[in-house]
């Protein structure tokens, strides 16, 4: 539940901020007539993201065990690569996000309705598709849906509420610290997803070392238990792990987290979306 909450909260707030910035620009530039086009683009982006999530879930269920392991393992590696790139991209560009979005909105407003739909669609779809892919791999990691489903709903609800309050200037938060803390959490979650993906590819025979177990404690910690699911979803710990999985987890955490913490922090302090 923790991992899906963090994923949904961070990605959902990014999308909420994007929509808020675009709405504020239309209000400030007296182009309120384009708000319908903006919401059309947002709706299409959300629908596409939901469609991707449904497609991934359906496809994995229809595959045989070997094919499902290859599918899940490959997507886990891709998802971790995308999320890692996104974490560093946001850290580098967050302080200029409003300026860039307003520039794109200005160009779209001059071109008309279709351009505004496209601008909103592209801006939100990037977050939505990335979220759908990472959430799918995270659900596969914990092998259950109840806890992660609750975390997803709570995270999205909190993100929408925070985005609305920031847009209405009811609250202000230090987005620099928010993205730093959630970035660290995402890196930890991504390490677990990557280790699980390596395990899937080992099980399918695509990567050697499936028999080289670092530990096997299934006799007293069932993979289906609440504790095992919580550990798998938060820090990537599993009742059965190979040495390659452990080494991959440790290498990813130590390398990516060190680079992330050393990189310059985004200078966003108590940012508000100005109407």
Beta strands, then each sheet from edge to edge (+ up, - down):
strand 1: 213-216
strand 2: 240-242
sheet 1: 1+ 2-
end
